[in-house]
Amino acid sequence: MALFTCFLPHFPRTLQGRAKTSASSRVVNELQKLRDLALPDLAALLGTLLPADFFAKAPNAKAKRERLYPPVTLFWAFLFQVLNPAMPCQEVVGKIRAWVLTRRDKRSKPSLGTAAYCQARRGLSQGLLQAVFDELRDHLCRRAASAWLWCGRRVKVLDGTSFSMPDTKENQKQWPQPRTQKKGCGFPVAKMLGVFCLSTGAWLGHALSKWRCHDLGLWQSIRHLLEKGDVLVGDAGFCAYALMAELKERGIDTVFRLHQKRSKDMRRGKKLGRDDRLQVWSKPTQRPAGSPWKKRAWNKLPAQLEVRVVRVKIERKGFRTRCLWIATTCTDAVRYPADKLAELYYRRWSIELFYRDIKTTMHMEVMRTKTPAMIHKELLMHAIAYNALRALILESATVHQQELGRISFKGAADLLRQWLPQAAACHEQPRKLARWHEELLEAIASVQNPLRPGRQEPRAKKRRPKSYQLLTKPRRQFKEIPHRERYRAAA
């Protein structure tokens, strides 16, 4: 029988050694430590979306030394802040402190100052955030087949947008403000080209540049997000010979609005139907100046390309008839009828709604961090939060047999913010947590947008703003006019 009594009782326990543990036990203990670093309410949100051992394998998820804000805890805190757009850093620090005080182990409670949290957030690995984003994106892509396919094919849509950020020297250097704004009176503006899955609304990837960059100039950074068999939908800005020819060579079809400089002569080409022609486009003799395609890639493009041009007439009672011109490489008129193409391009407007959800509902229109590195991290965190909500909406629509496009994104976000505190109370009770998840999905499925065909919402405000002056000079040089209620701008 083994003896465990120490013959030198006054020696410290660290010199007595400890029994060897198996490799499996060490892995289980390591996973448990990483789970303990997660905020319980947010862990319940992403628990079903990320593998159990995700943070054990993710890059830079383990702290090299004992820290007040470990990377895993910091990730969950940053995500909580993004899900609550109006939340300052002070409130996040307070949440972490309250969570630490409820834990069983006696760790040092963090100070209520925000300096340590902001410094730790600055050191958060972008590789970790990218790994989480990739995992959520792949999860949504695997579920896309069961959501919606167009003629049996996956559809991806791309478009550009912009957002502003705090006026700092670092941000101004990376993303200068528009030239029409006076120095010291404007804000840095970044251009973003995003790719989304049309069936699930998943954010697949993005590229950033200066606001003056054309959308096609960012194409090379996101071209890897398209796979053979996909269909890409975009507006007239993407109707370029080089892009359509490159994607056709890769087995990817395109559906774009016909560029305004292209001929709209329906007498050209082979007739496939009424207002439907199959034309042959020739490659430009010279590579356009500033083209994102290098000379070698340009020379590899085919000399000719078959493009189907379709004219769609839009007739609505009480409105004049409008014509929509579509250029596509889906040349099979039997498999892809003209009305199907028109319906698909009509759904292109969904990306504008995706951007509205991201920029207006999640308040990404104005970033909050003050350095380019943190802007990239904040953008990734918005993408993670957005895809997490999209995954919940997709699961809710699947379980309760609801139309995916009808479920309100803002309604789901509002419900989630109210449901999260309940998850923290039952995170150690699997049955209650599963019931909480089911009730959340049922609530999300019930928040649907009403059907309002032909509804128009003009971009105008009814409530008048305060009569503040416009900042036309740097704040230190600006002089406020007294009695601003009587102030009238010079004619």
N, C-alpha and C positions, 0 to 999 in steps of 0.2 A: 504494500500500500504506500502510495506516495505521501511524503511529508511536505506540508506547506508552511510549517511554523518556522519563522525566522530565528536563527540562533543568535543573531546580533540585533536585538530589538531596538536599540537606540540608533541604528543606522537609518538614513532616509530611505523611503520606499523606492526612490528612483534607482538605487544601487542594487535592489533585490531582483531586478529583471521582471519580465512578464511572459506568460505562456505564449507560444507561437499560435498565430491564427491562420486559417486557411485562406487561399486566394479569393475564394468566393465570399468568405466573410468580410474580407477587406473591401471588396467591390460593393457589397451591400451597405457596409458602414459608410463608404465614400458617397454612395448615392443618397443615403439618408441625410448626410451632412449638407449636401447640395439642396435637397428638398427643404431642409430646415431654414435655408437662407432665403427662401421665396416667401413673399407676402401671400398669406393664405387665400385672400379673396381673388387676386389676379392669377394665382396658380390654379384655382378652380376654373377660371375662364379659359386658359390655354392648356389645361391639363390633358384634355382629350385631343388636342391638336399637335402637341409636341411629344415625341417618344419619352418614356420614363427616364432613360439614360442620356437624354439630349445634352444637358449641361455638363455631363461627365465627359462627353466627346467633343463638345464645341470648343473652338479655339479661344484661349485667354479667358475661360470661364472660371478657372481656379485661381485664387489669390496666392501669390508667392509667399506672403507672410500674413500674419493676423492683422486685419484692417477693420476700421470702424464701418466702412462701407465696402463690403466685398463686391466683386463684379456682378454676381447673380442678384444680390439684394438691390444693387444700383440699377440693374436692368429693369427690375419690376417697379422700382420707384419712378424711374424715367417714364415707363409705360403708363403708370398711373397718372402722371402729370400730363401726358399727351391726351389721355382719355378724358381728362377734365381740363379743357382749354383755359379756363379762367383761374386756374390754381397757381399761386406763386410758389417759389422754392421754399419759402417759410412754412407753408402748409404741408408740403411733402416731408420736410424734416420733422415736423410735428407728428405726422403719421408714422414715420419710421421709429421715432422715439416711443410712441404709444405701443407699437408692436413689440419693440424690444422689452418693454416693461412687462408684457404679458407672457414672455417666454420663460421656460423653466430654467434654462441656464442663466447664470448671473453674469451677463456681459456688461461692460461699461456702457451706460446710456449716453447717446450722443447729445452734444450741445444743441440748443435751439438756434444757434447761429447758422447761417447758410454758407459760410465760406468753405467749410470742409466738404459739404455736399457738392457744391459747384466745382471745387477742385477735383474731387473724385470723379465727377461726371465728365470732366474734361479728359481724364485719363481712361475712360471706358473704351474698350477696344471696338473699333469699327468692324473688325472681323467677326466678333461675336454677334453684333447686330445684323451683319450680312448673312450669317449662318441661320439666325432665327427667321429672317425674311425669306431666305431660300426654302426653308422647311415649310413655312406657311404657304408660300406660292405653289410648291409642289403638291401640297395637300389639296389645295383648291383645284389645281390642274387635273389631279386624278379624279376629282368629283365632277369635272366639267362635262364628261361624256354623258352622265346621267341627267344633266340639267337641261341643255338645249344644244342642238346641232343644226346647222344650216345645210340642207341637202346631204346630210351625213358627214359633214366636215366641221372641224373646229374653226372658229372665227375669232380673229384678234383685231383690235382697233387701236389706232395711234393718233395722237394729236399733241400739239404744243400748248403750253400755258406759261405763266410767269408768276412770281411771288416776290415780295419785298422783304426787307430785314432791317435790323438796327443800323443806324448810320455810324459805323466805325471805320477806322483807317484800313483795317484788314479786309473788311467786307467790300469797301469801296475799291480797293486794289484788285480784288478777285472778280467782282461783279459791279462795274461802274454804273452810276446812276445815268438816266437818260440825259442827253445834251440839252434838252429843252428846259431842264431844271437848273436853277442857279446853284452855284456851289454853296454848300452849307444849308440849303433849303430842301434838298431832296433826300431820297433813300436809295440804297443799292437795290438793283432789280436783277434777278436771275431768270434765264429762260430754261424751261424744262420740257423735254420730249418724253412722254410716257406711253407705255404699251399696256393695254388692258385686255382681259378675256371678256368677250362680249356676252357669253352665256352666264358666267358667274359674277362678273364685275371685278374679278381679281386683279390687283395691281401686279403686273408681271415684271416690270423694270422701268428704268428711267435713265436719262442722261442730262447733265447740266452744262450750261455755257452762259456767255454774256447775252443780255437781252436783245442785242442787235443781230445775233446769229439766226440764220434761217433754220427752219425745222429740219430740212434735209441735211444741213451741216452736222447734225447730231446723229444721223442714221447709223454711221459705222459703229457707234458705241452700243447700239441696241440690236444690231442685226442678228446676233446669236440667239435672241429670244424667240425667233421664228423657226419652226420645224417643217419638214417635208409633209405636205398634205394640208397645211394651214391655208386659210383665206385671210388676207389683210385688207381692211377697209379704212379709207382715209378721205380727206377732203381734196379740193383741187390743188392745194399746195404740194401734194405728193405725186401728182400725175406727171411723172418725169419718165422719159424713155429708159434712162439708165436703171432706175429703181425697178420698173416693171420687168425689164429684160433680165436683170440679175435674179429677181425672185422667181421668174419663170424657169430659169436654168436650174434653180434649186428645188423645183417642184412645188412652188408656192404661187397661188393665184392671187390677183389683186382686183379690188373693186374700188375705183376712185371716181370722183366727180371730174368730168372733162375739164382740162385746163382752159382758161379763157383765151389763150393764144392759139389753141388748136382749131383747125377748120371744122365747121359743123355742117359740111356739105354731105347730105344723105344720099347723093347720087353716086358717091364713090363706094367701091367695095362690093362684096357679094351680099345679096339680099338674103337675110335669114328670117325675115318677118316684117310686119309693119313697123316702121321706125326702128329697124334693127339691121345693122350692117356689120359685116366682117371686113375690116380694112387691114392693110399692111403698112406699118410704120417703118421708116428707115432711120437708121442711126445718124445723128447729126455729124456733119463732116469734121467738125472741130469740137474738142472737149470744151464745154462752157467754162469761163473763168470762175475760179472759186469753187469748182465742183468738188464734192467730197470724195469722188472716185479718182484715185491716182491714175497716172498715165498707163501703167501696166494693166490695172483692172479695167480701164476704159477700153483698151485694145482687145481685151478678151470678150467684150460684149458682142452678141450677134449683130450682123449687119441689118437684119430685118426682124420684125416682130409682128405677129398677128394679134390685132386688138379688136375687140368687139365694141362698137359704139351703139348705145341704145338711147333713144329719146323717150322720156316718160312725160306724159301730160298729166298734170295735177289739176283736177277739177273739183271745186268745193262750192256748194251753194252759197251765193252771196259774194263770192270772190271771183276775180278774173282768173282765167286759165293760165297756169304757169308751166314752163317746160324745164325738165331736169335732164341734163346730159350726163350719161354714165359711160366711163371707159373701163373695160375689164378684160382680163386674159382668160376668163371662163368662156371659151368659144363654143362649147357644146350647147346649142339652143334647145335641145330636147331635155337634157339633164338640168340646165339652168335657164328656165323661161324668163322672159323679160319682166314679168310681174314679180317673180322671186327676187331678181336683182334689185328692182325698185324697193321691195320690202326690206331687203338687207341694207340698202343704203339709207333708208328711212331710220333704221335702228342705229345708224352711226351716231345719231344724236345722243345715244346713251352715254358716250364718253363725256359729253358736256355735263350730264347729270352726275357722272362719277366725280368730275372735277368740282362740281358744286358741293357734293358731299364732303370732299376732302378739304376744300378751301373755305367754304362757308360754315358747314356743320362742325368740322374739326378745327377750324380757325387756322388753317395752314397758309392763308393768304398773306399773313404777316408773321414771319419767323421771330423768335425771341432771343436766340443765342447770338453771340457777338463776334465769333471768329468763323472763317470758312470751314475749318475742321468740324466745329460743332454744328454748323449748318447742315453738313452732310449727315451727321449722326441724327440730328433732329428730323431730317427728311426721312431717314430710314425708320425712325421710331414712328412717324406718322404712317408710313407704309405698313409697318407691322400691326399697328392698332387698326388701320383700315381693313387689312386682310383678315384680322381676327374677327371683326364685326361681320365681314362678308361671309366668313365660314359659319358663324352662328346663324345668319340669315338663310344660307343655303341648307343647313341642317334642319332648321325650323320648317322651311318650305317643303323639304323632302318628307319629314316625319308627318306633317299635318296636311299634306297634299294641297298646298297652296301655290298660286302662281308666283314665281320668284320675283318678277319685275314689279309686282304690286306691293311687296312688303317695304315699308318706309325705313330708310336708313337712319334718319334722324330719330324716328320713334324707337328703333332698336338701340341706338346709342343712349337715349334717355332712359329706357328701361334697364339697360345694363348698369348704368350708374346707380340706380336705385336698388338693384339686385345684389351688387357686389358686397355690401356690408353683411348681408345674410349668409353669404358663402364663408366669410371669416368665422362665423359662429359655429359652423358645422363642418369645418375642414377635416376634422379627425373622425368624423362619422360618415363612412362611405354611403350608407343607405340614404341618409338625409341629404347628402351632397348630390346623389343621383336624382333624388326627388326635386331638389332645388333646380338642377339643370333641366329637367323635364318641364317644370313650371315656367322657367325662363323661355324655353323654346315655344311653349304654348302661348305665352304673352306676346312674343315677337311675331308669331304667325297671325295674331289678331290685329296688329297695327298695320293697316293697309292704306295705301293712297287711293282715294276715290277715282273712278273713271270719269274724266272730263275731256272728251274729244273736242278739239278745236278751241280749247281754253287758251287765252292769252293773258300773260302777266307782264305788263310794261315795267321796265326798270326805272321806277320813279318812286320818290318818297313823299308821303302825304304830310308827315310831321316836319315842320320847319326847323332847321338847325339853329343853334345859338349864333348870334350876330358877332362872331369873332372875326378879327382881321386875318388875312392870309399872310403867312410868313414869307416875305419877299426878300429878306436879308438874313444872314446868320443871326442867331438869337442874341448874341452879345452886341450886335450893331443895330438891332431892330428897336424902334421907338414906337410905343403903343400910342395910338391916338386917343385922347380923352373923350369921354361922352360917346362911346362907340355906338350907342343906340341911335344917335343922330348922324352917324357916319354914313356918307354916300360915296361910292366909288366915282372917280372922275369919268365923265362921259368921253 
